């Protein structure tokens, strides 16, 4: 369970029931008032070596941006929702690209306002829309602090139309197993070889626990997806990813394998990651390989086209071998 070292909060969170609950829950934790959750000078001035300590702080505010972004993958819209950032420290985390070393967990207490907009948009549409509510954080993790996911699923069940979806790397799914509204939610579990989880995805659940969680979610009545993501071309990667798919084919339940869909996503890296990781995790694996990667603009790196094409073909081969009857929604 995440116990914050300090709470940084905007004063107006006390105007919301969730804000009051969180302040009471953490009444013994040191607290500091801030003007804006997006700009905390004390945090911005810290060195990269403080990254892991900064991740122990919890920031609580009111979300002011509510713009939906059109999406053409699993969802119709990416929706700003109840949290941003994370307590985990994956070495490739895309949120670090956006927030630099300030990719700590931020909670937003105006959940009623955010969910009302989703329900209103869903019910006005001529078709069933799907809303991605977990693109900026991990809602299974957040739920262990706020119970927001339980609240969200139960209240979204009152919508006449629409679906919610979110990805996760965590196994703490018990609170959402026996609640109403499950048939309107698509949960997507991110999977990687255990060696990569241990060396790269610090602070997340083990592969074994993720498999147990997805089996439990399917058994409870959720729609299920699996992300093989991010695919990282480390040494011996072909063996690692084949072993992963063998394990999934053997240990996922028959109900999961019957209709689970897959998303395959190759790693994107950045100059920001290189700087932070080298200072905050000096003994960690270096994910930047100039012989495999090239620039993708704005300080980002991706695998070179020829290398990625070869890896894509290999992953497609593995998927046909171990999951021939399941759909791959996309490979990027």
Secondary structure, 3 states (H helix, E strand, C coil): CCCCCEEEEEHHHHHCHHHHHHHHHCCCCEEEEECCCCCCHHHHCCCHHHHHHHCCEEEEECCCCCCCEECCCCCCEECCCCEEECCCEECCCHHHHHHHHHCCEEEECCHHHHHHHHHHHHHHCCCCCEEECCCCECHHHHHHHHCHHHHHHHHHCCCCCCEEEEEECCCCCHHHCCCCCHHHEEEEEEECCHHHHHHHEECCCCHHHHHHHHHHHHHHCCEEEEEEEEECCCCCHHHHHHHHHHHHHHHCCHHHHHHCEEEEEECCEEHHHHHHHHHHCCCCCCCCCCCCEEECCCCEEEECHHHHHHHHHHHHHHHHHHCCCCCEEEEC
